[in-house]
Amino acid sequence: MRKYIIFGVAAVLLFSGCHRQQENKVKFSGRILMLGRSVMAGWFEHWGGYEHVQKEGFDLYYGPMYPPPQIVQSAISQMEAHGVDSSWVVFFKLCFEDFEGGSQEEARQNLERNKEYVRQVYAQVKSKGAVIIVGTALPKVCEYTTSYLRWNHRQYNQWLMDMASSNEDFYVFDMYGVLADSSGCLRSDYASSPYDSHPNDRGYSALDEKFFPFLKGNFQVGASLPGF
């Protein structure tokens, strides 16, 4: 079963796991390890916390990571530090700085590198009996967006959707569809500045409006995850 929402700039819902029957939702403890870097730290600040936030019935734990190439090892370290097991869900996202688009070859190589990071983190999450949610690419402000970067983002996002279609313990949350404008840039009203691709408070609020319904539509708090 495919388990993601494509929001898109036209805000058209193409498919949603949010309409599952309750008995088909993934059951878990409510604990979610949110792996990320500066954008994730900003999201927690937006929620009014840092290391741990309780919101909308979920326990959200911030797991800061090092940038590539240490990103996978730091993700593993965060899972071990938090005691992730089959009762957890792990959210993993790359930062906007992790996507390159200076040339066609640079974008192609970067795309393959980022896919491998996801594969490795997914394998570690799976080994713990947990479920993964992967955030799509984060768009950059137009000042730093090229045609090759747009291609990179869209190829990566489609690859994630294909992974979700093939793996029942792999979920995708479409951050790109929330934050990007029709040209593939971070929406100007969601940007910290024309030269800063970190979302502002309005951008984080837009993510909230989709993220928590996505969680409630696919996950049920109160029991351990089934074995995968």
C-alpha positions, 0 to 999 in steps of 0.5 A: 500500500502506498503511504504518502501525501503529494500536496503539490503547488496546486494543493491537489491530493493525489493519494493519502494514507490518511484515509485508512481504516483505524484497524489498518493504521500502524500501532506504536508507542507515540514516540517519534525520533525526528532526525535532522539538522538546522531545519529540524532544530527550527521546527522544534523551536517553533513547537516551543521545545528542543530535545522533547516536545509533546504535541497532538498526542505524539512524543517528538524527540529531536535527534541532531545529526552531523552533515554528510558524510557522517550523517548515517553514523550520527543517525545510528548513534541517535537511534541507539541513544534513544533506545529505538525499538519496534515501539518507535517511528523514526523520521529522517530528512536531509537538509536543503544544503545536502542537495547540489545542482551546479551542473548535470553531473554534480546533480546526478552524483549527489542524487545517487549519494543521497539515495544511498544515505536513505537506504542505509538509514532505512536498513538500520531502522528496519533492523530495530523493527521500527518504521521510517518516515522520510521527508522529501527534499527541502527547496531552496530560495530562488537565489540558490536554485538552478534547473539542475537542482530542481531536477535533483529534488524531483528525481529524489522525491519520486524515488522516495515515493517508489520506495514507499510503494514497494515497502510497507514500513517506509512512509514519505512526508512531502515537505517539498509539496508544502514549501515549494512554489510553482518554480521549485523554489522555497516560497518567498513567504515561507523563507527566512530571507531571500538569501536564507532557505530556512523556513520561517514560522509561517513555513513551519506552520504550513508543515504542521497543517499537513504533518499532524494529519499525516501522522494521525491518518497513518499511525495509532498510538497505544501499542507496539509496531507489528513485526516487519 
